Amino acid sequence: MSQKRFLSFFLFAAAFIQGCATHGVDNADRNQFVTEFYAFVTDIEKVKYQSHVGPAVTIGAIGGALENSDGDRSDIVGGAIVGGMITGVLAALFEGSNDGYEYQLDAIDGDRIRVMLDYYPAELGDCVIVRVSGSVEISKQPLTSCDRDSVYVE
């Protein structure tokens, strides 16, 4: 079998197997109580999540100073500065953005809910579906989805 033909066969087989595989349920839903409900967005506030960069800089500076404690004073200060900078940059990279949003939602059953998110899924006045499992997900829906008559059968 030629190399081109083998590669084509392999790609076809991989695509076929992928198409047959079930995508399944999200792992966050494993052994969790999962609920969904519709709500209106009544308020959105920007929030800042706590950062761990400051403590990381302190720990890195102490480590850098201790690592260079056998040298003179300039070695110790230089080690503290470099250690603090490196751990601060690494902590900021791993931490990512500290920006978030606090959504206040009025569920169509009358409950008022606050949800903290790190993404911006909907605008003020939008109808959303809220899925609560191991995490909380909100996605925008048509306004007709939040119509009480279309959701509740009396």
WOWO-V42316 format. One line per field, one symbol per residue. phi: phi as a letter, one per 20 degrees, with the letter a starting at -180 (. if undefined). psi: psi as a letter, one per 20 degrees, with the letter a starting at -180 (. if undefined). burial: 1 if it has 24 or more other ideal C-beta (glycine too) atoms within 12 Angstrom, else 0. A space follows every 10 residues. Layout:
phi = ???
psi = ???
burial = ???
//
This chain:
phi = .fffffffff fffffffffe ffemegffef lcedccbebd edaccfcdff ddfgffffff fffffffdfe eeffffffff ffffffffff fffffmfefb cdedcdffeo fdcdcdcdcd ebdgnfecdd ddbfbdcccf cfgffefgfe eddd
psi = prgghggggg gggghgghhi pphaqphiip kqppqqqqrq oiqppprpqp qjgghggggh ggghghhjii aahhgggghg gggggghggg ghghhbqjqa poppqoqiji qpqpppqjrn hrrpiqpqpp oocirpppqq rqhhhjphhi gpo.
burial = 0000000000 0000000000 0000000000 0000001111 1101000000 0010011001 1001100000 0000000011 0011001100 0000000000 1011111100 0010101000 1100011111 1000011101 1000010000 0000
//
